[in-house]
Amino acid sequence: MESCTVLPFSRSLSLLSRRHDRDEACPCPASLRVKRRSSQPTRIHCQKMYVPGFGEGSPERKAANHLHKFFTHIAVRIVSAQLQSYNREAYDELTEFLSRHSMNDGDKFCADLMRESPRHQILALRILEVRSAYCKQDFEWDNLKRLASKLMGEANTTLMREYVLETSHVETESGK
Amino acid sequence: MESCTVLPFSRSLSLLSRRHDRDEACPCPASLRVKRRSSQPTRIHCQKMYVPGFGEGSPERKAANHLHKFFTHIAVRIVSAQLQSYNREAYDELTEFLSRHSMNDGDKFCADLMRESPRHQILALRILEVRSAYCKQDFEWDNLKRLASKLMGEANTTLMREYVLETSHVETESGK
């Protein structure tokens, strides 16, 4: 695997200053951050692959944005399931609201729910609370990492195995 | 925040056995797993909120599936950017292939790329290698968690502040 780029020092600094998202988890090794204090120009190795096309953001921010929407979906499901069992009236109101409003933009959905009526406002505040608690406490981040790595390994193996099997089959047939 | 459910022991066990995804990061506290060895029926508290609608999977698995596709997109961008700088012919071939094939299903995209020609096959193997390395080494999982939590806090604060400002404005106007 190639390391991404060997950059002149000044260019690396400008990249660093543009990537605010990664301030606390800088894509470059600690050695680089030490070198920033030195005034000597030098060439440094960034250990990570260069990912183009994210502008001011980062892949992590894009994934976090997606998870933000996902957590709102989940919070609505959680609250809906809770209401179904002990507050049928509120459950019906939420279901009816869901049928009229898209959840593509979770924040807009919550903002609209908040402004629908005082009863809907209570539901919205509860969804905000639940999605925050789910993100910070319930969601299994370590499990996500483990599952994603496992899925990646399995998918790569499957793709290569299928290709090899297919090719061997053709070779066997042509060898007849 | 409500804890999700108080379940009879037998029901909890059946739920546990269905959630294979979470085997290594069980949604219930260690106290439950200890109680499984006991034969006495008992009522236990699951500390996590019940999320309906994921069947045999879990929210973590759904998020992992999405990230799997995302990593394939990123790997294609990485490889494309690398080729652009030192192998223009391969870059053009990959760009041309991208214009003809959807990346909605990353695995299918790689499988098709692998079968296009021997040169495309090398590109496909490289994409497989890069997406695996990106998932396991480069992607900043801790940063993802930090950004998602930060985004959640900011979004909730913004939504509530906007609502309060809007309401105060109405009250101020009506109080004139």
Interface residues (C-beta under 8 A of the other chain):
Chain A: M1 E2 D21 R22 E24 A25 P27 K48 M49 Y50 V51 P52 G53 S58 P59 E60 R61 K62 A63 A64 N65 H66 L67 H68 F70 F71 I74 R77 I78 S80 A81 Q82 D107 C110 A111 M114 R115 Q121 L125 L128 E129 V130 R131 S132 A133 Y134 C135 K136 Q137 D138 F139 E140 W141 D142 N143 L144 K145 R146 L147 A148 S149 L151 M152 G153 A155 N156 T158 L159 M160 E162 Y163 E166
Chain B: M1 E2 D21 R22 E24 A25 P27 K48 M49 Y50 V51 P52 G53 S58 P59 E60 R61 K62 A63 A64 N65 H66 L67 H68 F70 F71 I74 R77 I78 S80 A81 Q82 D107 C110 A111 M114 R115 Q121 L125 L128 E129 V130 R131 S132 A133 Y134 C135 K136 Q137 D138 F139 E140 W141 D142 N143 L144 K145 R146 L147 A148 S149 L151 M152 G153 A155 N156 T158 L159 M160 E162 Y163 E166
